[in-house]
Amino acid sequence: MNSQRHIICHINTYFSVARNMFFSIFLYYAFSLLIFLSIYVFKMRKALYSLLFYMCVCLYIYTPVLMASLKDIEIGNYFICNLKDYPTGNCSVDHDYNKTIKLLCPIVHNKNNSDKGYDPSYCFKYDGIKDEFIINNKQNHIHNSLPGVILTNHIENDTYNVSIYPPFVVKEDITIVCICDSEKGNEGITPYLKINIKKTHGLNNNLEGDYVKGCDYGNNRGKYQFLTKPVKYINNPVCEIEAYPGDVVGINCNSYTTKMQGARLEPESCFSMVYFSNLTMQFTKTSVNNIMPNAKYYPDLSPHPGNQNSKMFLTSYLLIPNDLQRDILIYCHCSYNGNKGLAMFHIFATKAS
């Protein structure tokens, strides 16, 4: 079942990207045809006709090729920074919660642990550039600056495919960078993606407190807190959250300060998949979009086999749609070598007055 879900995830992702690319190319060709028609309609001179014809032929031939080899490109809900094909380049993007930021890094096999996955310490707070080099503070883990951030990674076609999801509460404007390893011959150049993130307090500054509603079984507190209920599964095996249309809710299973053995988020693709009940205690596992069609979840892709960052980023968010028709009860849970911490979300269609 897991392998089938991963295959479906791949198909859905690539279909969305391919659909947007083909639509862009279709619009381009339609525009080219419009130029040809305008030539005939306005009866342009032969010399001008020949020149325009030559220009259209060149654009017709080369534009799709150029589109396919851009260093950074926005396709549908994705911003893709392709440093696999541009190993000496860099990208910059302003973060938008409606877009998923993806980074493609080459795998440099002479590096230690190159086949074990993208190193999360390669993403850190940006402190500037000195002598053409990024000031590298990789020892300052990204959780210190952005508690609640999510990195997902899988290896495909000799490439690290990394997705970056900033948290929904950011206390101040911040810029982070995620770097790639330098390839042989380019050791003095660090390819990087720079992400500018604005101060935010929920999607619409609509949080009731300073944190996202949710259960944190990693018990992260103080500067690491980002969910409303940091708890220990030993003391609080059940954590309950009340939420309403437009709310963002979250779950986290990992501690930023203490190693937690055997920690897992279940379902592994929570909140894409959840356990659901019509306010009874009989639950079934289903896609969240079967019960809330317009719900958005982060990460927006199911974990891939070989996601080497999963143990460090056992975090997920759900944006509840505004057009909820009925009350819903869902849950995900954190698993620790047989023990569980249950996060139950009571989602109400309307707020009590």
C-alpha positions in Angstrom: 0.0 0.0 0.0 2.8 2.4 0.9 4.5 1.8 -2.5 1.2 2.4 -4.3 0.6 5.6 -2.4 4.1 6.9 -3.3 3.6 6.0 -7.0 0.3 7.9 -7.0 2.0 10.8 -5.2 4.7 10.9 -8.0 2.0 10.8 -10.7 -0.1 13.6 -9.2 3.0 15.8 -8.7 4.4 15.3 -12.2 0.9 15.6 -13.8 0.4 19.0 -12.2 3.8 20.2 -13.3 3.4 18.8 -16.9 -0.1 20.2 -17.2 1.1 23.7 -16.4 4.1 23.4 -18.7 2.0 22.2 -21.6 -0.6 25.0 -20.9 2.2 27.6 -21.1 3.5 26.2 -24.3 0.0 26.1 -25.7 -0.5 29.7 -24.9 2.8 30.6 -26.6 1.9 28.7 -29.8 -1.6 30.3 -29.8 0.1 33.7 -29.6 2.4 32.9 -32.5 -0.6 31.9 -34.6 -2.3 35.2 -33.7 0.8 37.0 -35.1 0.6 35.1 -38.3 -3.2 35.9 -38.6 -2.6 39.6 -38.0 -0.1 39.7 -40.8 -2.7 38.5 -43.3 -5.4 40.7 -41.8 -3.4 43.9 -42.1 -1.7 43.0 -45.4 1.8 43.9 -44.3 4.6 44.4 -46.7 6.6 41.4 -47.9 9.9 42.5 -46.2 8.2 43.0 -42.9 6.3 39.7 -43.4 9.6 37.9 -44.0 11.2 39.4 -40.9 8.3 38.6 -38.6 8.1 35.1 -40.1 11.8 34.5 -39.3 11.3 35.8 -35.7 8.3 33.6 -35.1 10.1 30.5 -36.4 13.0 31.2 -34.1 10.7 31.7 -31.1 8.7 28.7 -32.0 11.8 26.5 -32.1 13.8 27.8 -29.1 11.3 29.0 -26.6 10.2 25.5 -25.3 13.8 24.5 -25.1 14.7 27.6 -23.0 11.6 27.0 -20.8 12.9 23.6 -20.0 16.4 24.7 -18.9 15.6 27.7 -16.6 17.5 27.9 -13.4 14.4 29.0 -11.5 10.9 28.7 -12.7 7.4 29.0 -11.3 5.0 26.3 -12.4 1.5 26.2 -10.9 1.9 26.1 -7.1 5.7 25.4 -7.3 8.8 27.5 -7.3 11.7 25.3 -8.4 15.3 26.3 -8.0 17.3 24.0 -10.3 20.9 24.0 -9.0 21.4 20.5 -10.3 21.9 21.9 -13.8 23.3 25.2 -12.6 25.9 24.1 -10.0 27.5 27.6 -9.8 24.2 29.5 -9.7 21.8 30.8 -7.0 18.2 31.6 -6.7 16.2 34.1 -4.6 12.5 33.9 -3.7 10.0 35.7 -1.5 8.1 33.0 0.5 4.4 32.6 -0.3 2.2 30.0 1.6 0.4 29.3 -1.6 3.5 28.0 -3.3 5.8 25.1 -2.5 9.5 25.9 -2.7 11.6 23.1 -4.2 15.4 23.0 -4.4 17.2 20.6 -6.7 20.8 19.9 -5.6 23.4 17.7 -7.3 24.7 14.7 -5.3 28.5 15.0 -5.0 29.6 11.5 -4.3 33.0 12.4 -2.9 31.3 14.1 0.0 30.7 12.2 3.3 27.2 10.7 3.6 26.3 11.9 0.1 24.0 9.0 -0.4 22.2 9.3 3.0 20.2 12.4 2.1 20.3 16.2 2.1 22.0 17.5 5.2 19.4 19.7 7.1 22.3 21.8 8.5 22.7 23.1 4.9 19.7 25.3 5.6 20.4 28.2 8.1 19.7 31.8 8.8 21.3 34.1 6.2 23.8 36.5 7.7 25.2 37.9 4.5 28.1 37.3 2.1 31.8 38.1 2.9 34.5 37.9 0.3 32.0 36.4 -2.2 31.4 33.5 0.3 28.2 32.9 2.2 28.7 33.4 6.0 28.2 29.8 6.9 26.6 29.3 10.3 25.5 25.7 9.7 26.1 24.9 13.4 23.1 27.1 14.2 20.4 24.7 13.3 17.4 26.1 11.4 15.1 25.2 14.3 16.8 27.9 16.4 15.6 30.5 13.9 12.4 28.9 12.6 10.9 26.5 15.0 8.2 24.6 13.1 9.9 24.7 9.7 9.7 21.5 7.6 12.3 20.1 5.2 11.4 17.0 3.1 13.9 15.3 0.8 14.1 12.4 -1.5 16.8 11.2 -3.9 15.9 10.9 -7.6 18.0 10.8 -10.7 21.2 11.5 -8.7 19.6 14.7 -7.3 18.5 15.8 -3.9 14.9 17.0 -4.3 14.3 19.2 -1.3 11.0 21.0 -0.3 11.0 23.8 2.2 7.9 24.7 4.3 8.4 27.7 6.6 6.1 27.8 9.8 2.9 29.8 10.1 4.2 31.9 12.9 7.4 33.9 12.1 8.2 36.5 14.8 10.4 38.7 12.6 11.4 39.2 9.0 14.1 36.6 8.3 16.1 35.3 5.4 17.3 31.7 5.2 19.6 30.0 2.7 19.8 26.4 1.7 23.0 25.5 0.0 24.2 22.6 -2.2 27.5 20.9 -2.2 30.1 22.3 -4.7 31.0 20.0 -7.5 34.5 19.1 -8.5 36.2 22.0 -10.2 33.8 24.5 -8.5 35.0 24.1 -4.9 35.2 27.8 -4.4 31.6 28.4 -5.4 28.6 27.6 -3.2 25.3 27.2 -5.0 22.4 28.4 -2.9 18.7 29.2 -2.6 17.8 32.3 -0.6 14.3 32.5 0.9 12.9 35.8 2.2 10.3 35.2 4.8 8.1 38.0 6.2 6.9 38.3 9.8 3.6 36.6 10.1 1.0 35.6 12.7 -1.0 33.0 11.0 -2.1 33.2 7.4 -4.3 36.3 8.1 -2.9 37.4 11.4 -5.9 35.4 12.8 -4.2 33.4 15.6 -5.8 33.7 19.0 -2.4 33.4 20.7 1.3 33.4 19.7 1.2 29.8 18.4 -0.5 27.6 15.9 -3.3 25.4 17.4 -1.8 21.9 17.8 -0.2 19.1 19.8 3.6 19.0 20.2 4.6 15.6 21.6 8.2 16.7 21.2 7.4 19.0 24.2 9.2 22.0 22.6 9.0 25.0 24.9 10.5 28.4 25.2 12.2 29.7 22.1 11.4 26.4 20.4 7.6 26.4 20.9 5.4 26.8 17.9 2.3 24.8 18.8 -0.2 25.7 21.5 0.1 22.4 23.5 3.6 21.1 24.1 3.1 17.8 25.9 4.8 14.5 26.9 3.1 11.4 25.6 3.9 9.7 28.9 1.9 12.2 30.9 -0.7 13.2 28.3 -1.4 10.3 25.9 -4.4 12.2 24.4 -4.2 15.9 23.3 -7.4 17.6 22.1 -7.7 20.7 19.9 -10.8 22.7 18.9 -10.6 24.4 15.5 -12.8 26.3 13.1 -13.0 27.2 9.4 -9.9 29.2 8.4 -7.8 27.9 11.3 -4.4 26.3 10.8 -3.7 23.3 13.1 -0.5 21.3 13.5 1.1 18.2 15.0 4.8 17.6 15.8 6.4 14.4 17.2 10.0 15.4 17.5 12.0 17.3 20.1 14.5 19.9 19.0 16.6 19.5 22.2 16.3 15.8 23.2 16.8 12.7 21.0 13.6 10.6 20.9 14.1 7.0 19.8 11.8 5.5 17.3 9.6 8.6 16.8 7.1 8.4 13.9 4.2 10.4 12.7 1.2 8.3 11.8 -0.3 8.2 9.3 3.1 8.9 7.8 1.4 11.3 5.3 -0.6 13.2 8.0 -2.5 15.5 7.2 -2.8 14.3 3.7 -4.3 11.1 5.2 -6.1 11.2 8.6 -8.2 9.0 10.8 -11.8 10.3 10.5 -15.0 10.0 12.5 -18.4 11.7 12.3 -18.1 12.6 15.9 -18.3 9.0 17.0 -15.4 6.8 18.2 -15.3 4.7 15.1 -12.5 5.9 12.9 -11.5 5.1 9.4 -8.3 6.1 7.5 -9.0 8.4 4.6 -7.8 11.3 2.5 -8.5 14.6 4.2 -9.8 15.9 0.9 -12.5 13.3 1.0 -14.0 15.0 4.0 -12.8 18.6 3.4 -12.4 19.0 -0.4 -10.7 22.4 -0.2 -8.4 21.7 2.8 -4.7 22.3 2.3 -2.0 20.4 4.1 1.7 21.0 4.5 3.9 19.1 3.4 1.7 18.9 0.3 3.3 15.6 -0.8 3.3 12.3 0.8 6.7 11.2 2.1 8.8 9.4 -0.4 10.8 6.2 0.2 14.2 7.2 1.5 13.1 10.6 3.0 16.2 11.0 5.1 15.0 14.1 6.8 11.8 12.5 8.2 13.1 11.8 11.7 14.1 15.5 12.2 11.0 17.0 10.7 8.0 15.1 12.1 5.8 18.1 11.7 2.6 18.7 9.7 0.0 21.4 9.2 -3.6 21.6 8.0 -5.4 24.7 6.8 -9.1 24.2 7.4 -11.3 25.5 4.5 -13.8 28.2 5.1 -16.7 26.3 3.5 -17.0 23.6 6.1 -20.5 22.1 6.1 -20.5 19.9 9.2 -18.5 19.2 12.4 -15.7 16.7 11.9 -13.4 14.7 14.2 -10.0 13.6 12.9 -6.8 12.5 14.5 -3.1 11.6 13.8 -0.7 10.3 16.4 2.9 10.2 17.3 4.4 6.7 17.9 7.4 6.0 20.1 8.4 2.3 20.0 4.9 1.1 20.7 3.7 4.0 22.8 1.4 6.6 21.3 0.5 10.3 21.8 -2.9 10.9 20.2 -3.7 14.3 18.7 -7.5 14.7 18.3 -8.9 17.7 16.3 -12.5 18.6 16.9 -13.3 20.8 13.8 -16.6 22.7 14.1 -18.4 24.2 11.1 -19.4 27.3 13.0 -18.0 29.1 16.1 -20.2 29.2 19.2 -21.3 32.7 19.9 
